[in-house]
Amino acid sequence: MKKILAIYILVMGVCLFSTAGFAETNLIVLESPYPFDKTVKAIEQAIRPNNMGITAKINAQANLARAGIKIRGNQIFEIFRPDYAKRIFDRNLQAGIEPPLRIYIYEDGNKTFVVYRKPSSIFKPYDDPVLMDIGKKLDSILEKIIKIAFSTAHGKGGRGETE
């Protein structure tokens, strides 16, 4: 009985520790009102109007298909702005590990999800007001990208803002 209790306490401790760490990342998970392909296209089209560049587009679905593995829609956009990257590098070279930001789009069942981490939470561990300011500005930009993408996919169009 003591062994079972010890295992239970260990498992619960690991779960609590994992959940606490996960919550601190400020992971934003949004269900898209649109199908996967339309969501991917709309996200891609909403990035540049917000003065962000696509540094990489990773198509896990296509990559795994080349290995004979079939999965549902699964893509990642890595995005950033050179001027923000320079400000981060000038402030703290170690923080240079954080860019680019990632927008993850995946299918689960009949639903499509868009996921990203709040940049302000990414820069929080550096305890630097300048990096936090950059993070908050990037929070706003990512929110606009998603808002535009969801309205674009719906056919309303949308404009980003540049800073």
MDTraj code that builds the backbone (N, CA, C; nanometers):
import mdtraj as md
import numpy as np

residues = "MET LYS LYS ILE LEU ALA ILE TYR ILE LEU VAL MET GLY VAL CYS LEU PHE SER THR ALA GLY PHE ALA GLU THR ASN LEU ILE VAL LEU GLU SER PRO TYR PRO PHE ASP LYS THR VAL LYS ALA ILE GLU GLN ALA ILE ARG PRO ASN ASN MET GLY ILE THR ALA LYS ILE ASN ALA GLN ALA ASN LEU ALA ARG ALA GLY ILE LYS ILE ARG GLY ASN GLN ILE PHE GLU ILE PHE ARG PRO ASP TYR ALA LYS ARG ILE PHE ASP ARG ASN LEU GLN ALA GLY ILE GLU PRO PRO LEU ARG ILE TYR ILE TYR GLU ASP GLY ASN LYS THR PHE VAL VAL TYR ARG LYS PRO SER SER ILE PHE LYS PRO TYR ASP ASP PRO VAL LEU MET ASP ILE GLY LYS LYS LEU ASP SER ILE LEU GLU LYS ILE ILE LYS ILE ALA PHE SER THR ALA HIS GLY LYS GLY GLY ARG GLY GLU THR GLU".split()
xyz = np.array([
    [0.0821, -0.1195, 0.0000],
    [0.0000, 0.0000, 0.0000],
    [0.0866, 0.1262, 0.0000],
    [0.1939, 0.1257, 0.0795],
    [0.2830, 0.2422, 0.0822],
    [0.3486, 0.2633, -0.0537],
    [0.3797, 0.1510, -0.1216],
    [0.4426, 0.1617, -0.2531],
    [0.3466, 0.2259, -0.3534],
    [0.2212, 0.1849, -0.3496],
    [0.1209, 0.2417, -0.4397],
    [0.1012, 0.3898, -0.4094],
    [0.0955, 0.4247, -0.2814],
    [0.0808, 0.5643, -0.2420],
    [0.2007, 0.6469, -0.2875],
    [0.3203, 0.5932, -0.2739],
    [0.4414, 0.6639, -0.3166],
    [0.4404, 0.6864, -0.4677],
    [0.3989, 0.5858, -0.5425],
    [0.3909, 0.5991, -0.6883],
    [0.2868, 0.7042, -0.7254],
    [0.1722, 0.7017, -0.6570],
    [0.0665, 0.7990, -0.6836],
    [0.1170, 0.9412, -0.6577],
    [0.1829, 0.9614, -0.5456],
    [0.2359, 1.0939, -0.5114],
    [0.3387, 1.1379, -0.6152],
    [0.4250, 1.0468, -0.6574],
    [0.5257, 1.0794, -0.7581],
    [0.4604, 1.1198, -0.8899],
    [0.3624, 1.0411, -0.9332],
    [0.2939, 1.0704, -1.0596],
    [0.2204, 1.2034, -1.0507],
    [0.1505, 1.2267, -0.9415],
    [0.0779, 1.3534, -0.9254],
    [0.1750, 1.4713, -0.9213],
    [0.2869, 1.4546, -0.8562],
    [0.3880, 1.5603, -0.8509],
    [0.4406, 1.5932, -0.9886],
    [0.4687, 1.4905, -1.0678],
    [0.5161, 1.5117, -1.2043],
    [0.4085, 1.5819, -1.2860],
    [0.2841, 1.5398, -1.2717],
    [0.1744, 1.6028, -1.3461],
    [0.1584, 1.7488, -1.3065],
    [0.1616, 1.7773, -1.1780],
    [0.1486, 1.9156, -1.1324],
    [0.2650, 2.0001, -1.1806],
    [0.3862, 1.9457, -1.1712],
    [0.5039, 2.0193, -1.2164],
    [0.4942, 2.0453, -1.3659],
    [0.4562, 1.9456, -1.4429],
    [0.4449, 1.9607, -1.5879],
    [0.3375, 2.0614, -1.6238],
    [0.2240, 2.0553, -1.5555],
    [0.1145, 2.1473, -1.5837],
    [0.1542, 2.2892, -1.5481],
    [0.2225, 2.3075, -1.4354],
    [0.2631, 2.4418, -1.3947],
    [0.3582, 2.5009, -1.4980],
    [0.4540, 2.4254, -1.5439],
    [0.5481, 2.4735, -1.6444],
    [0.4780, 2.5043, -1.7751],
    [0.3822, 2.4208, -1.8114],
    [0.3093, 2.4396, -1.9362],
    [0.2251, 2.5667, -1.9304],
    [0.1596, 2.5904, -1.8155],
    [0.0740, 2.7081, -1.8012],
    [0.1552, 2.8363, -1.8131],
    [0.2783, 2.8355, -1.7656],
    [0.3611, 2.9551, -1.7689],
    [0.4043, 2.9928, -1.9106],
    [0.3912, 2.9032, -2.0052],
    [0.4315, 2.9348, -2.1425],
    [0.3289, 3.0209, -2.2137],
    [0.2100, 3.0385, -2.1509],
    [0.1029, 3.1149, -2.2143],
    [0.0759, 3.0656, -2.3552],
    [0.0567, 2.9375, -2.3671],
    [0.0242, 2.8769, -2.4949],
    [-0.1191, 2.9145, -2.5319],
    [-0.1348, 2.9747, -2.6477],
    [-0.2661, 3.0162, -2.6970],
    [-0.3117, 2.9115, -2.7977],
    [-0.4261, 2.8507, -2.7727],
    [-0.4819, 2.7491, -2.8614],
    [-0.6192, 2.7991, -2.9062],
    [-0.6339, 2.8189, -3.0362],
    [-0.7581, 2.8703, -3.0923],
    [-0.8131, 2.7732, -3.1955],
    [-0.9405, 2.7484, -3.1877],
    [-1.0035, 2.6655, -3.2900],
    [-1.0392, 2.7545, -3.4076],
    [-0.9938, 2.7163, -3.5247],
    [-1.0261, 2.7924, -3.6449],
    [-1.1683, 2.7596, -3.6882],
    [-1.2404, 2.8596, -3.7331],
    [-1.3743, 2.8319, -3.7845],
    [-1.3710, 2.7775, -3.9280],
    [-1.2503, 2.7575, -3.9809],
    [-1.2346, 2.7194, -4.1210],
    [-1.1571, 2.5888, -4.1345],
    [-1.1663, 2.5253, -4.2514],
    [-1.0900, 2.4026, -4.2757],
    [-0.9394, 2.4305, -4.2757],
    [-0.8624, 2.3258, -4.2633],
    [-0.7171, 2.3356, -4.2500],
    [-0.6526, 2.4164, -4.3626],
    [-0.6729, 2.3767, -4.4878],
    [-0.6060, 2.4442, -4.5998],
    [-0.6403, 2.5927, -4.6063],
    [-0.7655, 2.6259, -4.5820],
    [-0.8079, 2.7651, -4.5848],
    [-0.7430, 2.8426, -4.4689],
    [-0.7310, 2.7786, -4.3545],
    [-0.6674, 2.8420, -4.2387],
    [-0.5200, 2.8681, -4.2666],
    [-0.4493, 2.7695, -4.3216],
    [-0.3067, 2.7858, -4.3530],
    [-0.2868, 2.9020, -4.4503],
    [-0.3657, 2.9050, -4.5553],
    [-0.3533, 3.0111, -4.6560],
    [-0.3816, 3.1484, -4.5941],
    [-0.4852, 3.1562, -4.5120],
    [-0.5217, 3.2835, -4.4504],
    [-0.4143, 3.3312, -4.3523],
    [-0.3570, 3.2412, -4.2745],
    [-0.2485, 3.2782, -4.1815],
    [-0.1302, 3.3307, -4.2627],
    [-0.0929, 3.2573, -4.3666],
    [0.0207, 3.2981, -4.4493],
    [-0.0014, 3.4377, -4.5082],
    [-0.1211, 3.4641, -4.5547],
    [-0.1513, 3.5939, -4.6154],
    [-0.1598, 3.7061, -4.5124],
    [-0.1844, 3.6741, -4.3864],
    [-0.1969, 3.7761, -4.2813],
    [-0.0625, 3.8137, -4.2196],
    [0.0409, 3.7378, -4.2448],
    [0.1711, 3.7628, -4.1814],
    [0.2365, 3.8886, -4.2364],
    [0.2532, 3.8983, -4.3648],
    [0.3255, 4.0113, -4.4256],
    [0.2587, 4.1476, -4.4028],
    [0.1258, 4.1597, -4.4096],
    [0.0649, 4.2901, -4.3821],
    [0.0935, 4.3423, -4.2403],
    [0.1384, 4.2565, -4.1542],
    [0.1739, 4.2963, -4.0180],
    [0.3241, 4.3156, -4.0031],
    [0.3906, 4.3380, -4.1158],
    [0.5339, 4.3681, -4.1190],
    [0.6187, 4.2573, -4.0567],
    [0.5709, 4.1353, -4.0692],
    [0.6460, 4.0187, -4.0225],
    [0.6886, 3.9393, -4.1455],
    [0.8005, 3.8719, -4.1344],
    [0.8470, 3.7880, -4.2435],
    [0.8387, 3.6413, -4.2055],
    [0.8203, 3.5581, -4.3051],
    [0.8199, 3.4130, -4.2830],
    [0.9638, 3.3653, -4.2975],
    [1.0217, 3.3165, -4.1892],
    [1.1586, 3.2667, -4.1949],
    [1.1621, 3.1196, -4.2347],
    [1.0514, 3.0472, -4.2075],
    [1.0421, 2.9068, -4.2485],
    [0.8954, 2.8642, -4.2467],
    [0.8640, 2.7720, -4.3350],
    [0.7324, 2.7080, -4.3348],
    [0.7596, 2.5582, -4.3319],
    [0.7157, 2.4953, -4.2267],
    [0.7426, 2.3528, -4.2067],
    [0.6125, 2.2761, -4.2285],
    [0.6133, 2.1881, -4.3250],
    [0.4961, 2.1081, -4.3569],
    [0.5214, 1.9656, -4.3080],
    [0.4842, 1.9399, -4.1824],
    [0.5076, 1.8079, -4.1237],
    [0.4304, 1.6995, -4.1983],
    [0.3137, 1.7329, -4.2450],
    [0.2317, 1.6367, -4.3200],
    [0.3068, 1.5888, -4.4441],
    [0.3622, 1.6818, -4.5208],
    [0.4359, 1.6457, -4.6422],
    [0.5675, 1.5755, -4.6089],
    [0.6364, 1.6236, -4.5054],
    [0.7634, 1.5618, -4.4666],
    [0.7443, 1.4169, -4.4244],
    [0.6424, 1.3907, -4.3456],
    [0.6168, 1.2531, -4.3017],
    [0.5662, 1.1666, -4.4170],
    [0.4919, 1.2246, -4.5098],
    [0.4431, 1.1496, -4.6256],
    [0.5611, 1.0942, -4.7056],
    [0.6711, 1.1717, -4.7145],
    [0.7898, 1.1235, -4.7850],
    [0.8511, 1.0017, -4.7166],
    [0.8232, 0.9862, -4.5889],
    [0.8728, 0.8696, -4.5155],
    [0.7673, 0.7592, -4.5092],
    [0.6571, 0.7767, -4.5830],
    [0.5517, 0.6766, -4.5862],
    [0.4573, 0.6842, -4.4677],
    [0.4586, 0.7942, -4.3947],
    [0.3727, 0.8100, -4.2771],
    [0.2649, 0.9122, -4.3103],
    [0.1411, 0.8745, -4.2848],
    [0.0297, 0.9625, -4.3174],
    [-0.0262, 1.0244, -4.1895],
    [-0.0350, 1.1581, -4.1901],
    [-0.1000, 1.2302, -4.0807],
    [-0.1908, 1.3357, -4.1411],
    [-0.2763, 1.3901, -4.0583],
    [-0.3646, 1.4989, -4.1030],
    [-0.2844, 1.6272, -4.1123],
    [-0.3489, 1.7345, -4.1546],
    [-0.2835, 1.8630, -4.1719],
    [-0.2021, 1.9048, -4.0506],
    [-0.0790, 1.9496, -4.0761],
    [0.0129, 1.9824, -3.9669],
    [0.1244, 2.0697, -4.0234],
    [0.1169, 2.2009, -3.9990],
    [0.2174, 2.2926, -4.0526],
    [0.2557, 2.3967, -3.9483],
    [0.3771, 2.4470, -3.9626],
    [0.4286, 2.5503, -3.8733],
    [0.4850, 2.6640, -3.9568],
    [0.4482, 2.7852, -3.9195],
    [0.5124, 2.9043, -3.9749],
    [0.6076, 2.9576, -3.8688],
    [0.7317, 2.9819, -3.9075],
    [0.8254, 3.0529, -3.8213],
    [0.8342, 3.1942, -3.8771],
    [0.8087, 3.2927, -3.7909],
    [0.7996, 3.4306, -3.8377],
    [0.8785, 3.5243, -3.7463],
    [0.9236, 3.6357, -3.8024],
    [0.9866, 3.7392, -3.7217],
    [1.0119, 3.8636, -3.8034],
    [1.0639, 3.9671, -3.7369],
    [1.0990, 4.0948, -3.7986],
    [1.2463, 4.1228, -3.7730],
    [1.3208, 4.1573, -3.8758],
    [1.4635, 4.1853, -3.8574],
    [1.4928, 4.2977, -3.7577],
    [1.4105, 4.4024, -3.7572],
    [1.4361, 4.5133, -3.6645],
    [1.4174, 4.4694, -3.5193],
    [1.3202, 4.3852, -3.4934],
    [1.3023, 4.3338, -3.3570],
    [1.4153, 4.2381, -3.3215],
    [1.4563, 4.1561, -3.4163],
    [1.5682, 4.0643, -3.3899],
    [1.6926, 4.1428, -3.3501],
    [1.7211, 4.2498, -3.4219],
    [1.8385, 4.3327, -3.3911],
    [1.8278, 4.3935, -3.2520],
    [1.7091, 4.4426, -3.2167],
    [1.6903, 4.5002, -3.0829],
    [1.7119, 4.3941, -2.9744],
    [1.6655, 4.2731, -2.9999],
    [1.6842, 4.1644, -2.9031],
    [1.8325, 4.1313, -2.8910],
    [1.9006, 4.1161, -3.0033],
    [2.0435, 4.0832, -3.0010],
    [2.1243, 4.1919, -2.9307],
    [2.0893, 4.3180, -2.9562],
    [2.1608, 4.4284, -2.8919],
    [2.1393, 4.4296, -2.7408],
    [2.0232, 4.3854, -2.6993],
    [1.9885, 4.3893, -2.5565],
    [2.0441, 4.2702, -2.4804],
    [2.0313, 4.1493, -2.5397],
    [2.0729, 4.0282, -2.4693],
    [2.0956, 3.9178, -2.5728],
    [2.2209, 3.8872, -2.5996],
    [2.2510, 3.7854, -2.7014],
    [2.1919, 3.6493, -2.6662],
    [2.1827, 3.6165, -2.5387],
    [2.1229, 3.4882, -2.5006],
    [1.9762, 3.4811, -2.5401],
    [1.9072, 3.5940, -2.5399],
    [1.7662, 3.5978, -2.5803],
    [1.7510, 3.5733, -2.7306],
    [1.8628, 3.5737, -2.8027],
    [1.8595, 3.5447, -2.9455],
    [1.8120, 3.4031, -2.9767],
    [1.8029, 3.3180, -2.8748],
    [1.7511, 3.1816, -2.8938],
    [1.5993, 3.1833, -2.9186],
    [1.5335, 3.2905, -2.8824],
    [1.3865, 3.2933, -2.8868],
    [1.3271, 3.3150, -3.0262],
    [1.3780, 3.4077, -3.1067],
    [1.3221, 3.4203, -3.2418],
    [1.3651, 3.3022, -3.3287],
    [1.2885, 3.2641, -3.4257],
    [1.1613, 3.3216, -3.4679],
    [1.0454, 3.2694, -3.3841],
    [0.9339, 3.3393, -3.3925],
    [0.8101, 3.2952, -3.3282],
    [0.7484, 3.1869, -3.4159],
    [0.6668, 3.1030, -3.3539],
    [0.6060, 2.9928, -3.4293],
    [0.4545, 2.9995, -3.4206],
    [0.3913, 2.9770, -3.5339],
    [0.2459, 2.9599, -3.5405],
    [0.2240, 2.8180, -3.5922],
    [0.1590, 2.7373, -3.5116],
    [0.1382, 2.5958, -3.5410],
    [-0.0081, 2.5748, -3.5781],
    [-0.0315, 2.5116, -3.6913],
    [-0.1673, 2.4845, -3.7388],
    [-0.1802, 2.3335, -3.7587],
    [-0.2837, 2.2767, -3.6972],
    [-0.3005, 2.1323, -3.7117],
    [-0.4479, 2.0942, -3.7144],
    [-0.4732, 1.9766, -3.7722],
    [-0.6073, 1.9189, -3.7757],
    [-0.6177, 1.8124, -3.6675],
    [-0.7299, 1.8121, -3.5998],
    [-0.7594, 1.7077, -3.5017],
    [-0.9064, 1.6736, -3.5186],
    [-0.9315, 1.5562, -3.5691],
    [-1.0687, 1.5203, -3.6019],
    [-1.1159, 1.6070, -3.7167],
    [-1.2319, 1.6675, -3.7005],
    [-1.2855, 1.7564, -3.8039],
    [-1.2593, 1.9029, -3.7725],
    [-1.1662, 1.9286, -3.6825],
    [-1.1386, 2.0660, -3.6399],
    [-0.9956, 2.1056, -3.6752],
    [-0.9768, 2.2344, -3.6955],
    [-0.8442, 2.2912, -3.7204],
    [-0.8110, 2.3854, -3.6061],
    [-0.6866, 2.3769, -3.5575],
    [-0.6425, 2.4599, -3.4457],
    [-0.5209, 2.5423, -3.4853],
    [-0.5127, 2.6619, -3.4287],
    [-0.3988, 2.7506, -3.4457],
    [-0.3405, 2.7725, -3.3062],
    [-0.2091, 2.7496, -3.2942],
    [-0.1446, 2.7547, -3.1636],
    [-0.0194, 2.8415, -3.1716],
    [0.0014, 2.9230, -3.0682],
    [0.1263, 2.9990, -3.0567],
    [0.1509, 3.0307, -2.9099],
    [0.2740, 3.0641, -2.8781],
    [0.3083, 3.1085, -2.7434],
    [0.3105, 3.2608, -2.7425],
    [0.2590, 3.3197, -2.6351],
    [0.2631, 3.4650, -2.6237],
    [0.4093, 3.5083, -2.6132],
    [0.4537, 3.5937, -2.7044],
    [0.5929, 3.6394, -2.6981],
    [0.6308, 3.7029, -2.5640],
    [0.5371, 3.7715, -2.4996],
    [0.5700, 3.8311, -2.3693],
    [0.6081, 3.7241, -2.2682],
    [0.5462, 3.6064, -2.2779],
    [0.5831, 3.4981, -2.1856],
    [0.7177, 3.4363, -2.2234],
    [0.7506, 3.4407, -2.3514],
    [0.8786, 3.3869, -2.3970],
    [0.9939, 3.4723, -2.3423],
    [0.9744, 3.6036, -2.3380],
    [1.0807, 3.6943, -2.2935],
    [1.0779, 3.7216, -2.1432],
    [0.9740, 3.6786, -2.0746],
    [0.9607, 3.7048, -1.9307],
    [1.0794, 3.6543, -1.8481],
    [1.1328, 3.5345, -1.8742],
    [1.2443, 3.4853, -1.7914],
    [1.3698, 3.5731, -1.7948],
    [1.3820, 3.6601, -1.8939],
    [1.5016, 3.7447, -1.9036],
    [1.4947, 3.8645, -1.8086],
    [1.3765, 3.8878, -1.7510],
    [1.3578, 3.9936, -1.6518],
    [1.4173, 4.1261, -1.7005],
    [1.3801, 4.1629, -1.8216],
    [1.4336, 4.2837, -1.8846],
    [1.3154, 4.3638, -1.9400],
    [1.2969, 4.4874, -1.8943],
    [1.1807, 4.5654, -1.9399],
    [1.1797, 4.5917, -2.0906],
    [1.2950, 4.6051, -2.1518],
    [1.2995, 4.6283, -2.2970],
    [1.2527, 4.5023, -2.3713],
    [1.3011, 4.3872, -2.3294],
    [1.2566, 4.2626, -2.3931],
    [1.1081, 4.2380, -2.3675],
    [1.0607, 4.2724, -2.2492],
    [0.9175, 4.2566, -2.2200],
    [0.8340, 4.3490, -2.3095],
    [0.8825, 4.4695, -2.3337],
    [0.8124, 4.5615, -2.4216],
    [0.8052, 4.5049, -2.5642],
    [0.9159, 4.4506, -2.6101],
    [0.9172, 4.3863, -2.7420],
    [0.8175, 4.2707, -2.7440],
    [0.8185, 4.1902, -2.6381],
    [0.7256, 4.0775, -2.6296],
    [0.5805, 4.1212, -2.6348],
    [0.5471, 4.2284, -2.5635],
    [0.4089, 4.2775, -2.5634],
    [0.3684, 4.3307, -2.7006],
    [0.4603, 4.3971, -2.7685],
    [0.4302, 4.4439, -2.9046],
    [0.4075, 4.3248, -2.9978],
    [0.4890, 4.2210, -2.9804],
    [0.4727, 4.1008, -3.0627],
    [0.3445, 4.0260, -3.0275],
    [0.3033, 4.0294, -2.8990],
    [0.1733, 3.9716, -2.8601],
    [0.0633, 4.0333, -2.9454],
    [0.0654, 4.1647, -2.9534],
    [-0.0365, 4.2377, -3.0279],
    [-0.0325, 4.2023, -3.1769],
    [0.0869, 4.1918, -3.2311],
    [0.1012, 4.1576, -3.3733],
    [0.0469, 4.0178, -3.4017],
    [0.0800, 3.9208, -3.3168],
    [0.0285, 3.7841, -3.3380],
    [-0.1237, 3.7808, -3.3270],
    [-0.1791, 3.8548, -3.2310],
    [-0.3246, 3.8608, -3.2188],
    [-0.3868, 3.9171, -3.3469],
    [-0.3249, 4.0206, -3.4038],
    [-0.3756, 4.0802, -3.5280],
    [-0.3657, 3.9824, -3.6442],
    [-0.2558, 3.9089, -3.6506],
    [-0.2399, 3.8107, -3.7585],
    [-0.3536, 3.7096, -3.7547],
    [-0.3831, 3.6578, -3.6365],
    [-0.4893, 3.5579, -3.6236],
    [-0.6251, 3.6207, -3.6562],
    [-0.6500, 3.7392, -3.6033],
    [-0.7775, 3.8071, -3.6291],
    [-0.7973, 3.8309, -3.7788],
    [-0.6936, 3.8794, -3.8444],
    [-0.7005, 3.9029, -3.9891],
    [-0.7205, 3.7713, -4.0643],
    [-0.6461, 3.6692, -4.0243],
    [-0.6570, 3.5394, -4.0921],
    [-0.7983, 3.4842, -4.0824],
    [-0.8565, 3.4929, -3.9647],
    [-0.9909, 3.4393, -3.9482],
    [-1.0932, 3.5227, -4.0237],
    [-1.0732, 3.6534, -4.0326],
    [-1.1677, 3.7348, -4.1088],
    [-1.1429, 3.7219, -4.2591],
    [-1.0146, 3.7031, -4.3000],
    [-0.9813, 3.6834, -4.4412],
    [-1.0397, 3.5523, -4.4915],
    [-1.0254, 3.4477, -4.4119],
    [-1.0785, 3.3172, -4.4516],
    [-1.2305, 3.3243, -4.4655],
    [-1.2894, 3.4164, -4.3925],
    [-1.4345, 3.4339, -4.3979],
    [-1.4762, 3.5236, -4.5131],
    [-1.3739, 3.5796, -4.5826],
    [-1.4033, 3.6605, -4.6991],
    [-1.4175, 3.8091, -4.6713],
    [-1.3810, 3.8547, -4.5508],
    [-1.3964, 3.9959, -4.5158],
    [-1.2724, 4.0772, -4.5477],
    [-1.1643, 4.0123, -4.5817],
    [-1.0405, 4.0859, -4.6051],
    [-0.9762, 4.1241, -4.4728],
    [-0.9001, 4.2285, -4.4743],
    [-0.8364, 4.2721, -4.3487],
    [-0.7022, 4.3308, -4.3770],
    [-0.6640, 4.4261, -4.2944],
    [-0.5343, 4.4924, -4.3111],
    [-0.4582, 4.4792, -4.1814],
    [-0.3314, 4.4586, -4.1960],
    [-0.2448, 4.4574, -4.0793],
    [-0.1948, 4.5969, -4.0532],
    [-0.1128, 4.6065, -3.9521],
    [-0.0524, 4.7344, -3.9198],
    [0.0969, 4.7154, -3.9146],
    [0.1656, 4.8191, -3.9531],
    [0.3115, 4.8143, -3.9425],
    [0.3531, 4.9070, -3.8297],
    [0.4640, 4.8731, -3.7691],
    [0.5194, 4.9564, -3.6624],
    [0.6535, 5.0039, -3.7017],
])
top = md.Topology()
chain = top.add_chain()
for i, resn in enumerate(residues, 1):
    res = top.add_residue(resn, chain, resSeq=i)
    for name in ("N", "CA", "C"):
        top.add_atom(name, md.element.get_by_symbol(name[0]), res)
traj = md.Trajectory(xyz[None], top)
